[in-house]
């Protein structure tokens, strides 16, 4: 019991009690969440997806539309971060939840959906029906 009290005291010392974490109202955003926001959301069971793509990417519109549809139909469990990158000529999807993290390079929509279903906390209907 003393060990858990000690651990709580240590963890509490690192948190500023007056500091509030600002979480976006929208589930689809065009910026990257900061580390504090990511930690807050992951602790509450959300799945975070970061989609990095480049200007001029023709197939990216299809991937982006698919990710937005999956996000909108996931019972408010996903935050999608859409990031345009000028430093790369590949699409990268990083899926993070308390179950783990997976980064996909130039993935198919099926690869994305499968990995989301593996990492999301509560499987939405589209995860269940895709396995039938």
N, C-alpha and C positions, 0 to 999 in steps of 0.2 A: 504494500500500500504506500509506503514511504517513497518507493521508486517512482510510482506513477505521479505522485504529488510533486516530486522533484522534476520529473520530465515536463509536467504541465507548467511549472514555474519557469523553466528554461524556455519553453516554446512561447509562453506569454510575453517574455521579455523582448522577443524579437518582433512582436506585433505592436504597432502603434494603435492604441485603442480608439483614437479619434480619427483614424484613417479609414475611409470607406472605399471599397472597391467599386468602381464604376463599370457596369456591365452594359453593353449596347442593347438597345431595345429590339433591334433587328437581328435575325438569325443569319442573314447573309450580309457580309460587310466587305468593303474594298480596302481594308487595312489589316495589319497583323495585330492581334491582341498582345498586350504586354505580359510579362511573366507573372505578375500578380493576378491579372485577369484569368490567365490560363490555369494557374494553380487553383484559384477560387472555383472555376467552372468544373475542372476535373474532380475536385473533392466532392462536388455535388452530383457527380454521375454523368455529366455532359460528355459528348464526343466532339472533338475539335478536328476540323478538316482544313488544311491549308492547301489551296490550289494555286500553284505558281505557273504562270504561262507567259509567253512572249508576244509582243506586238507582231502582227502579221501572220500569226498562226491560224491556218485555215481550219484544221480539225479541232481547235480549241473551243470554238463556239458550241460544237456538239457536246464536248466533255463538260463545259460550263453549264449548259442547259440541263444535262443529266444530273450533275451535282446539285444544282438548285432545286430540281424536282425531288431528288432524294431527301434533301434538307427540309423542304416544305412538307414532306409526307412522312416525317420521322417523329411525330408526336412531340415536337419542340425539344428534342434531345441533342440536336446538332447545331453547332456554330460553324458556318462556312466562311473562311477568309479567302477572298479572291485577290491575288497579288500579281500585278503585271511586272515582269522582270525584263530588264534590258540586258542582263548579264548572261543569259542562257538561251539556248535554242531548243530546249526540251520542256515538256510539261512534267511537273512534279506534283504529286498528290501525297500529302502526309496526313495520316489518320492517327489521332491520339485519343486514348481513353484511359481510364484507370486499369484496364486490362492489358495495355501495352501500346506500342507505336509501330506503324508500318509506313515506309516511304516507297512509293511506286513511281517509276520513271516511264513516261509515255504510255500510261496504262490504257487498257480497253475499258469500256463502261462496265463490262462484266467483272473484270479484275477489281475495279473500284467498289462495286456493289458487294462482291464476295468479301472483301476485306473490311468494309464497313460492318457487314453482318457479323463478322468474327469478333469485332472490337466493341460494338455498341452495347450499352448496358441492357436495355430492354428491346428485343428485336421487334421492329415495326412490321406491319402486315406484309410489306413487299419483301422482307427477308424470309418470312415463312412461306409465302407463295412461290418464291423462286426456288425453293428446295423441294417442291412437290413434283 
